[in-house]
Amino acid sequence: MKNKFITALAGYLIEKEYFNLILPESEKLDFSNGTASLIKDFHGTTVLVEIIDGDMLDSRGLELSMEHGARVIKNMNGSNATLFKLFLFENQPDEQKLDIIKSSQIDLPADKRFLKALSIDISGGTISKHYSVPAFDAKIVRNVRRFFAKKLDRSGATAEDIEKLIELRKKDFDIQLKASKPFLTYALIAANILVWLVIRIISFYNGEEYGNLLEPFGAKINALILEGQFWRFLTPVFLHADEIHLALNSYSLFIIGTQVEKLYGRRRFMLIYVVSGILGNIASFAFSINASVGASGAIFGLFGAMLYFVIKRPSLLKSGFGANLITAVVVNLAYGILNKQIDNNAHMGGFIGGILVTGAVYPAGNETSRDKIVKAVSVIMAVIISAAGLAYGFNNSNNKIVPLLAEFQTLEVQGQWAGVEKLGEEIVNLEPADNNIKTFVLFGLAKAEINQHKYEEAIKHAETLAGVSPADGHFLQGFIYYYTDRYDKAREHLEKAKELESPNTETIDQMLSNIQGSGK
């Protein structure tokens, strides 16, 4: 009899791979019959594992066991299911038994249902797969090898240990909702829609573009924050760039917000949402000079709160719910990184903020000293990250340049080219890290020099621009050479700019056509 081995292996799979034991509630945990049955969802596939003492069965007993497994698989509802028969032998089984095991396996590929067999040689500490297709084994082979490597077959695990583990597992899924109706989530969605509607109405009546009204209503504008308008760390959470932006964020808030509010209660939910939104905007202020609006940072904070919740409940984390949540977070963050129009700094700041705020307010039933330490550390980390973000934002080179850029743009609009040149040189000497700033300033600087007939200086700045934004740099060089009648060089740079897909295609074609028409 291999009761101790079956107990230890079943306990290991329950603990490490989050299998559930199949056992009628009326029955006491007992492996004296030489079998243990486990089940789990493995990324959408139902996985059943029967651990069987193969030495207890003669050839006919093995046939009956496999026939029973075949009936289970054939009679299951739905698709995507695999039953693994895991036979235990003290030593290598004889060929007759192996032939029965191998020949009795079932493949129903149309329904993606399979009966597969594996065997364990206990004395040799090895496991063998008796099939090759499909390759899927639900990590059973790897886990059995680890089980032997850690010498857990001699661990002395008992049925009582498994019962305690199952009780802890049940607690992970015993979720007490703190709010029955997510009224605050609905109120936040309504507030976002109301703010959008008010701005639309004002835009309609005074003829001002909707986008131009976002600044007075509180968009994150670094230059204005630097002037002391600190409320702009919060107000962007209630503003949206357009109807699509509003609809996407409202939908996301409905999906994730309703869950977080029910799990944490209204006060904690509101604290997580607001603080995450503020931390998201602090991150955006620190690392991006672009204006921004939207509830995305706060919504990513709610994702952080959900992730914290499942991390605190390992069984939930290992379930399909945990996998789906992690996938959603990774996909959204990756999309933000790949899409340059999205302020991913706010997303990351909000997400980290959500985790830290949740750590500080997470409701613990019987609060331990460890829970208190986690809460204290979460608060300290949130304060440190906020302070560091603000300190960096108020002192980094890009934000120091923001007021100068506003003045630079004003001078350019007014055609004060000497002032543009002087201020442009000053900004270039500050060596801004942002390539968009470099492109904007170098282009404007060269333009100012062209208007003052300083063509050689303009060419030098255009050459520098080509190293930052090749299409813009070559277009500008081509433009200067064209208007200084150096057509060969003009043609060379204009063609290069066109090849690099410059947005000034029409102007380039016109100049190339004129060069061709002149015969030069």
C-alpha positions, 0 to 999 in steps of 0.5 A, spaced: 500 500 500 502 506 498 497 511 502 503 515 505 506 516 498 499 518 495 497 523 501 504 526 500 503 527 492 496 529 492 498 534 498 503 537 493 499 538 487 494 541 491 499 546 495 503 548 489 499 547 483 492 549 486 488 542 484 482 541 488 481 534 491 474 530 488 471 528 495 464 527 496 462 532 502 460 526 506 466 522 506 472 523 510 479 524 507 482 517 506 487 514 501 487 507 503 483 504 497 489 506 493 486 512 489 486 520 489 482 524 484 484 531 483 481 537 478 483 544 476 482 548 470 488 549 466 487 555 462 480 553 460 482 546 460 479 541 465 484 537 468 483 531 472 488 527 475 487 520 478 493 517 482 492 510 482 496 504 486 498 500 480 501 494 484 494 493 487 491 492 480 492 486 476 491 486 468 484 486 468 484 491 474 488 496 469 483 494 464 477 496 468 480 502 470 482 505 463 475 503 461 472 507 467 476 513 465 474 512 458 467 513 460 468 519 464 471 522 458 466 520 453 460 522 457 463 529 459 459 535 457 463 540 453 470 540 450 477 541 452 478 536 458 484 531 459 483 525 464 490 523 466 491 516 470 497 516 474 499 509 476 504 508 481 509 502 481 514 500 486 519 498 481 518 498 473 511 495 471 512 489 467 510 489 459 503 486 459 501 492 464 504 497 460 501 495 454 494 495 457 496 502 459 498 504 453 493 501 448 487 503 452 488 511 452 483 515 448 483 521 443 477 525 441 480 531 438 474 533 435 472 535 442 479 536 445 477 530 450 483 525 452 484 520 456 492 519 457 496 515 462 503 516 466 507 511 470 511 513 476 517 508 478 517 510 486 524 506 487 527 509 481 524 516 483 522 517 475 515 518 471 514 516 464 509 519 459 506 513 455 503 518 449 506 523 445 500 527 442 498 531 445 504 534 448 500 537 454 501 534 461 498 540 465 505 540 468 505 533 471 511 531 469 515 537 472 511 537 478 513 529 480 520 530 478 520 536 483 517 532 488 522 527 488 528 532 487 525 535 494 524 528 497 517 529 499 515 522 498 519 521 505 515 528 508 510 524 512 505 528 510 498 526 513 491 527 511 490 532 516 495 536 513 491 536 506 484 537 510 488 544 513 490 546 506 483 545 503 480 549 509 485 555 507 483 554 500 476 555 501 477 561 505 481 564 499 474 563 495 470 566 501 469 573 499 465 577 503 462 583 499 463 590 503 458 594 498 451 591 495 450 596 490 456 600 487 453 607 487 459 611 487 462 607 481 455 609 477 456 616 480 463 617 477 461 615 470 455 620 471 460 625 473 465 624 467 459 624 462 456 631 466 463 634 465 463 632 458 456 635 456 458 642 460 464 643 456 460 641 449 455 646 451 459 651 452 463 649 446 457 650 442 454 656 445 461 660 444 464 657 438 470 655 442 473 648 440 472 643 445 479 641 446 481 648 447 476 648 453 480 643 457 485 647 459 481 652 463 477 646 466 483 643 469 487 639 464 494 637 466 498 642 463 505 642 466 507 650 465 501 651 469 502 646 475 509 650 475 506 656 476 502 653 482 496 650 480 496 644 484 489 642 483 491 640 476 493 633 479 486 631 480 482 635 475 484 631 469 481 625 472 474 628 470 476 630 463 476 626 457 479 628 450 473 626 446 467 622 446 471 615 444 476 617 450 470 618 455 466 612 452 472 607 453 474 610 460 466 609 462 466 602 460 473 600 463 470 604 470 464 600 469 467 593 469 473 594 474 470 599 478 463 595 480 468 589 482 473 594 487 467 598 490 463 591 492 470 588 494 473 594 498 467 598 500 465 605 498 470 609 502 476 605 500 474 605 493 473 612 493 480 613 496 483 608 492 480 611 485 482 619 487 489 617 490 491 613 484 488 618 479 493 624 483 499 619 483 498 618 475 498 625 474 504 626 478 508 621 474 505 624 468 507 631 470 514 628 472 516 624 465 511 628 460 511 635 458 505 633 454 498 636 456 493 630 458 486 628 461 483 622 463 481 617 468 485 612 466 490 613 471 485 612 476 482 606 473 489 603 473 489 604 480 483 600 481 486 594 477 492 595 482 487 594 487 484 588 484 491 585 483 493 586 490 486 582 492 488 576 488 495 576 491 492 576 498 488 570 496 493 565 492 488 560 490 484 566 487 491 568 483 492 561 481 485 560 478 482 563 471 480 569 474 487 571 477 490 569 470 485 573 466 486 579 471 494 579 470 493 578 462 488 584 462 493 588 466 499 586 462 495 587 455 493 594 457 500 597 459 503 594 453 498 597 449 500 604 452 507 603 451 506 601 444 501 607 442 505 614 443 499 618 443 497 614 450 500 617 457 503 611 459 506 614 465 499 616 468 497 609 467 504 606 471 503 611 476 496 610 477 497 602 477 503 603 482 499 608 486 493 603 487 497 597 489 500 602 495 493 605 497 490 598 497 496 595 501 495 601 506 487 600 507 486 593 505 481 590 510 484 584 515 479 580 519 484 578 524 490 583 523 497 581 525 503 584 526 505 583 519 499 586 516 500 592 520 508 592 517 505 592 510 500 597 511 505 602 514 510 600 509 505 602 503 503 608 506 511 610 507 512 608 500 506 612 497 509 618 500 516 617 498 514 616 491 509 622 491 515 626 494 520 623 489 515 624 483 514 632 485 521 633 486 523 630 480 517 634 476 519 641 479 526 640 477 527 636 471 530 639 465 524 638 461 519 642 465 524 647 466 524 648 459 516 648 459 515 656 460 521 657 455 517 653 450 511 657 451 515 664 450 518 661 444 512 659 441 509 666 443 515 670 439 515 665 433 507 667 432 509 674 433 515 674 428 520 676 433 525 672 429 531 675 433 528 673 440 526 667 437 533 665 435 536 668 442 531 664 446 532 658 441 539 658 443 538 658 450 533 652 450 538 648 446 544 649 450 539 646 456 540 640 452 532 637 453 532 630 453 525 630 450 526 629 442 519 632 440 522 638 444 529 638 440 525 637 434 520 643 435 526 648 438 531 646 432 526 647 427 523 654 430 531 656 431 532 655 423 526 658 421 528 664 425 535 664 422 532 663 415 528 669 416 534 673 418 538 671 412 543 667 416 543 661 412 549 658 414 547 658 421 540 655 419 543 649 415 548 647 421 541 647 426 538 643 420 543 638 420 543 637 428 535 636 427 537 631 422 540 627 427 534 628 432 528 627 426 531 625 420 525 627 415 524 634 418 532 635 418 533 633 411 526 637 409 529 643 412 536 643 409 533 642 402 528 648 403 534 652 405 538 650 399 532 651 394 531 658 396 539 659 396 539 657 389 543 650 391 539 646 387 543 639 387 544 639 394 536 641 395 534 635 390 539 631 394 536 633 401 528 633 399 529 626 395 531 624 402 526 627 406 521 624 401 524 617 402 523 618 410 516 620 409 516 627 411 509 630 412 511 636 407 510 631 401 506 637 397 511 642 398 517 637 397 514 635 390 513 642 388 520 644 389 523 638 386 518 640 380 521 647 380 528 644 380 526 639 374 523 645 370 529 650 371 533 644 368 538 645 373 
